[in-house]
Every structure is written in structure tokens, then in C-alpha cells.
Amino acid sequence: MKNKTVSSIGEFGLIEIIKRNFAKINYNKNVVARIGDDSFCFKAGKNTICITKDMLVENVHFKKDWITAKKLGQKAIEVSVSDIAAMGNVKPKYAFIGLGIPANANKKFIQDLANGVEAVCNKYKMTVAGGDTVKADKITISVTVVGITKDKIVKRSGAKPGDLIGVTNTFGDAGAGVALLYKHGIKYKYSKEERALIAKQNNQTARVNEAHKIAKYLTSLTDASDGLYISIGLLTKGSNLGADIYIDKAPLSSSFTKIFKDSKKQLDFALFGGEDYELVFTVPKSKAKIVQKLVPQVTYIGEINSSKKVKYFHNGKEKKIKYLGFKHF
């Protein structure tokens, strides 16, 4: 058998190797969510502790010309907090920050970055508890967030046949914003709608409040950091079930549809754009109206079934979908 490269197996192939090696290792009966969920969670007395880590790497997740240092600091915290929100009614409490930085980095850049981190930590009443710094060729920010709850967490597994698949807010804006920046750069005179799409890319907000309101009604939950298509796959695979998805019901913003009028592009950005950081979840039909009343921005786009296959429908007709999203390797 030929040795395969990481590029040939992709990000999720790499994660599968890690899961095969470590996910089943459990020396502690208090562990309640292991490798393969949005956060690692364990019981500690009456509380459940959830821990997650994310990394932002220059020229992979961001370009310095496209985002201010303060916005970058804010984003670094928000994307990790989003994984905490994806576990349900969990409060983010502590952040540990690893920073790889070139030796010639501007002092003001570092101060602005710290100001961004501070602003988001203050918003969530989080404490920066420590971290590490190291010299690096490119800016790399590694953030670990610790959250705490007394409630039952909501994992990616747990969906049941007949559950509805719901999402918060809209999809495609962040991916569309990146596409605009790649096409025109930062000096282009963007329209109001185009600026809104770019802002969504640089101003992510974790859906903590929404998760806290609806968590107790949900059967499974994740966030849409890698796009709607991936998120649906995580919930169905995690629950060993299938789903029918009605992609014409996927919510799109008015800014997005004004700029991208082609239905194919709308579909591609909504499914594969990534970095929307919205919630994707399943809920019993009997609780669906309650959830939508608590969070009016919820839209139902599909239903779980026992087929173990995910089928996509557009205007009543089944549509074959091929993954077109970002690949790390």
C-alpha cells in the first residue's frame, strides 16, 4: 500500500486518524464528550467543563491587509467561543492564548491585537488565564477556551428520525466576503451590500445567547464554521442517521442576494462558504415552534431520517451535491 500524503486524505481524513488513535481512550468515567465533538467535556462535581482549541494562521485564515489587528484579536476569541456555544447552555469562562509572531512585528499591531482580545473577553466576562509566545515566520494565534455549565451538554450525536434540522440567521455572507476580497482587494470601491458581506467575514459573532435559550430543547448541535454542508454531515454521521435537506429554504441575506443573483453561486456559498459561525441543530417537531419563538431567526431546512444518506432537494427535485468548499491540505 502506497504512503498517502495529508493532502490526499484531507483535513477530515487527518482528524479520523487522530480519532482512531485517541477517541476511544478513556481513563476517566467523567468524560462526556470526546474527540470528534465541538468541545471536549467532562464532569467536575455538579458542573460540566468544556474545553476547545482553535488556530488562526496568517495567509490561511486571514490576510493582514484584509483585517485590522483589533478585529483579528476579536475573531480569534469569537471562533473558539463558537465551539463552546455549540455544546449548548455553556458559559465561556477562561481563555489561554498562544501567539506565534515574527520578530519584526509592529508593537502597535500587538497592542491592537490585545485590545481586540480584551474587548471580546469583556463581552463574555471571560478571563485571559495564560498562554505562550514564540517567534514564527507568520502570525499564528492559538486560542483555548474553557467553559462551564450545570446543564446537560448537547453533542453532535443525539438526533432522532423525524427531528427537524434548524439553523440560525443566514448563510453564505462570510464566504462571499472572502471571494470579493480575492477578486478586488482592499482598495476597491465596494457598495454598501458588498461591505456588509466583507464585514461578516471580519466580524464573526458566536451564537452564545441563542444557544443558551434553546439548548434544552435540542437533540444535537454544532456550529457552521466549515459551512452548512459539513455541519449537516457532522450531525447525521454523529447520530448514524440520514436527512432530507431542502436547500431552497436555506436563509440568505438581502445583501448576499443583491450582489450574487445567480442561484448556483448562492447555493455554493450557502453550503460551502464557511466561517458563518451559525448554529446548526436538530429538534423534535413538538419543540420546533418553541425554539423558533425563542430565537425568531431560526429557519428549518430539513428533516432527519433513518436512511444514513443525506439527500438535497431544490424546488422539490433531488439535486446531487459535490463538495466545493475550502480544503486545508
N, C-alpha and C positions, 0 to 999 in steps of 0.2 A: 504493500500500500504506500503510495507516494505521500511524502510530507506535505501537508497543506499549509498555506500561509494564513495569517489572520485576515488578510484581505479577502481570501476565498471563502472564509466561513462567516465573515461579517461580525458586527457588534453583538448580535443576539446569539450567534454561534459561540462567540467567546464567553458570553455570560453562561451559556449552557455548560461549557466545560467547567467553569467555576462552580456552578450549582451541583454538577455531578460529583465534584470533589468534596464540597463543603456543606451543601444544603442539608444533607441527612445527618451530619454530625451534630449531636445534641447531648451535651454533658449536663444540661440544666433543664429540669422539668418545668421551669418557669418561663421558658421561651414560648411565645405565642405567635410570632410572625418571623419567618427566617428569610434567608437569601431568596430573592425572587419576588419580594413584595416591594412597595414603595419605601418602607422603612423596616428596620429590624426592631422588634418589640418584645419586651419581657416583663413579667410580673415582678413587682417590688413592694411587698406588703399589700396595701389596699390600692396601690397605684399600678399603672402600666407605663413603662418608659419606652419611648420610641426614638430611634436614632437613625439618621440618614446622612449621606455624604454626596455632594455634587462638585464637579470641577468645571471651571471656565478657562479655556486656553485661547490665547491670542491667535488670530487668523484661523481658528477652528470654530469657536463660539462667538467671537466678536472681532471687530477691527477697530483699532484705536481712533481712526478717522471718523468712524460712524457713531461713536458713543462717547459721552463725556466720562471723565473718571468718576464723578459722583454717581451718575446713572449706572455705571458698571458696578460700583460698590453696592448700590441698591439691588441691582439684578442678581448679584451673587448670593445675597441673602434670600431674596424672594424665591428663587428657583429651588432652594433647599427647603424653605418653609412650605412650598407647594407639596413636597413629598410628605411632610408631616400632616398637612391638611388632608392628603389622600388616605390617611388612616382613620379619618372620622373626627370625632369631637376631642381632638388632642391640642393642647396649648403648647406652642413653641416656647422654650424657656432659656436655652443656652446655645451659644454658637462658638465653635472653635474654627479658627481661620488659618489656613496655610497659604503663604504668599511666596511665589517664585517671581523674582523681579530682576531685570538687567541692572548691572552696577551703575550705568549711566542714566537710569530713570530719573525724571524730574521730581524734585522734592514736592512741588505743588501738586503734581499728579497723585502722589502717595497720600497727601493730606486730603485732597478732594475725594479720593477713593475711600479713605477712612470716614469722611463726613457722610458719604452715601451709606456705608455700612451702619454707622451710628443712627442715621435717620430711620432706617427700616427696623433696627433693633428697638429703638424707642417706640415705634408704632406698635410693635407686638409685645412691648415690655420684656424684651429679651436681654440677657446679659452676655457680653462677649467674655468668655471664660478662659481663653488662651489660644494657643496655636503655635506656628513656627514660620520662620522666614528663611529663604535660601536664594542664592544667586542663580539666575536662569537666563537663557537666551531670549525667551519670550515670556510675557506676563502670564502667569498661571495662578488662578485663585481656587483653592480647595476649601470648601465650607462643610463643616459637620454641624448639624443642628440636633439638639436633644429636646424632645417634647414629653409631656406628661398628661395622663388622663386617669380618671377613676371609672370611666365608662368602657364598655366593650369596644375594641377596635373593629374597623371594617376592612377586611382584606380583599385582595383581588379575587380570591375564591369565595364561593358562597351563593352565587346566583342560582336561581331555580327556573325550570321551564315555566314559561308564562310571565316571568318578570318582564317589565318594560326597561328599555335602555334609555337613560336620560343624560343630558348634557347641560352645562351652564353656559349662558351667554352665546358668543358667536365664534366661528372657526375660520381660519384662513388669513386673518389680518396680519399676523406676525410674519408668516411665510411670504406673503405678498409684499410686505415692507422690505424684507431682505432682497427680494427679486428686484424691486425698484432701485435699491441702493447699488446692487450689482450692475444694473442697466445704466443708471445715470450718474452714480457717485453722489457726493455730498454738496457740490456746488450748483447743481441743477435747480431751477426754479419750480419747485413742486406745488401742486394745487393743494387746497385745504384737505381734500379727501386723501390725497397721497401722503400728506404729512401725518394724517391720522393713522394710516397703516404703518408708517415708519415708527411713529410713537408707540404703537402696540408692541413692536419688536424691542424697543429700548425701555419700555415702562411696564414690565410684567408685574402682575399683582396676584399673589397666591390667594386662592378662594377659601381662606380660613373661616370667615364668618358664615359663608354658605354651608361649608362642611359641618360646622358646629350646629347649625339649625336643623339639618336634615339627616345627620348620621344615623340616628336611632331607627330610622325607617328603611335604611338601605340594606341590601344583601351582599353587594360587592361594590368596590370603589377603586378608582385610580385617578391620576391626573394626566392631562394630554400633552405632556412635554415633548413627546416624539410624534405627535399627530393623532388624529382621530382614528385612523385605520389601525395603527399599532395599539392604541388603547383598547379598542374593541377586541382585538385579538388577545390581549393580555387577560381581559375579563372572561372571555369564552374559554380560552385554553386553561386558565386558572381554575375554572369551575368544571372543566371537562364537558362542555356543552357547546351548542351552536347558536346561531342567531339569524334572523332576517332583518336587514338594515334597509331603511327607506331613505336613500341619500338625498332625495329631493326635499326631505324635511330638515336636513342639516341647516342650522341657523347661520345666516350670513349677514354681515353689517351692511348698512347702506353705503358707506364709504367704499367698501370692497366691491360691491356690485356695480357702483358707478364707474369705477376705474377698470375693472375686469368684467366686461359684459359677456364674454364667451363662456358658455356653460361648461365646456371641457376644462378651461382654466379654473373656473370657480370650483369645480369638483376636485381637481387635482390639489389646489391649495387647501381646501377644506379637509381633505383626507390625509394629505401628506405634508402640509406646510410646517407643522411643528411649532413649538415654543408659544402656543396659545395659553398653556397652563390653566386650562379649564378643568372642571371635574367631569368625569365620565363614570356612570354608575348604573346599577340595576336596582329596581324597586318592585315589590309586589303591586299588581294592579290596584289592589284595595287601598294602597297607601299613596298612589300616584298623585291624586288631586291634593292631598295634604302637603306633599312635597312641593308641588307647583305653587300652592298658596303661600308657603313659607318663603320660597325663592321664585318669584314670578318669572325670572329669566331662564327657568328650566324649560327645555324642549325635549319631547320624546321622539326618538328617531328609529326605534326598532323593538324587537321582542326576542327574548331568549327561548330556545327550543332544545330538544334532546338530540338533534341531528349530528352534532360535533362538527358541523360545517357552517361557515359564515357566508350567507348569500346577500348580495346587494341588489336592490331594486331601484329603478328610476322611472317615474311615471308609470308604475305598475309592471314594468318589464325587467326581468333579471338582467343584470349588467356584470360582465366579467371585469374584475379589477386586478390590475397588476401594480405591485408596489413601485412607486416612483419617488419615494422620499429620500431624505438625506442619509448617506451611509458614512459612518466614521472611518471605515477601513477600505 
